[in-house]
């Protein structure tokens, strides 16, 4: 399953952000590439069944500081 994720993201990365770079949209290319990398890391860690920490305690502490 991990191999499938790697190949799928390699295919998506070659098609989607490369078109932006070809059009001369460098900033959009960098943003799209960064989001694609983040998405790949999350998808790969889920496939490998790694424990991903929840951001809930951090968000709760930020909300408590606002009060």
C-alpha positions in Angstrom: 0.0 0.0 0.0 2.9 2.4 0.8 4.3 1.8 -2.7 0.9 2.7 -4.2 0.9 6.0 -2.3 4.4 6.9 -3.4 3.6 6.2 -7.0 0.3 8.1 -6.9 1.9 11.2 -5.4 4.8 11.0 -7.8 2.2 11.0 -10.7 0.2 13.9 -9.2 3.3 15.9 -8.5 4.5 15.6 -12.1 1.2 16.7 -13.6 -0.2 19.3 -11.2 2.6 21.7 -10.1 4.6 21.3 -13.2 1.9 22.9 -15.3 2.0 25.9 -13.0 5.8 26.2 -13.4 5.4 26.0 -17.2 2.9 28.9 -17.1 5.4 31.0 -15.2 3.5 31.0 -11.9 6.5 30.3 -9.6 4.8 31.4 -6.4 1.8 29.2 -7.0 4.2 26.4 -7.9 6.0 26.6 -4.6 2.7 26.8 -2.6 1.3 23.9 -4.4 4.5 21.9 -4.0 4.6 22.6 -0.3 1.0 21.6 0.2 1.5 18.4 -1.9 4.5 17.5 0.3 2.5 18.0 3.5 -0.3 15.9 2.1 2.2 13.2 1.1 3.7 13.1 4.6 0.3 12.7 6.2 -0.9 10.1 3.7 2.3 8.1 4.0 2.3 8.2 7.8 -1.3 7.0 7.9 -0.5 4.1 5.5 2.4 3.1 7.7 0.1 3.3 10.7 2.3 5.7 12.5 0.8 7.5 15.5 0.0 11.1 14.6 -0.4 13.4 17.6 -3.6 15.3 17.8 -3.4 19.1 17.6 -6.4 19.4 20.0 -4.4 20.2 23.2 -2.5 23.0 21.5 -5.7 24.5 20.1 -7.5 24.3 23.4 -4.6 26.1 25.1 -4.8 28.9 22.5 -8.5 29.3 23.0 -8.1 29.4 26.8 -5.5 32.2 26.4 -8.1 34.3 24.5 -10.5 34.3 27.4 
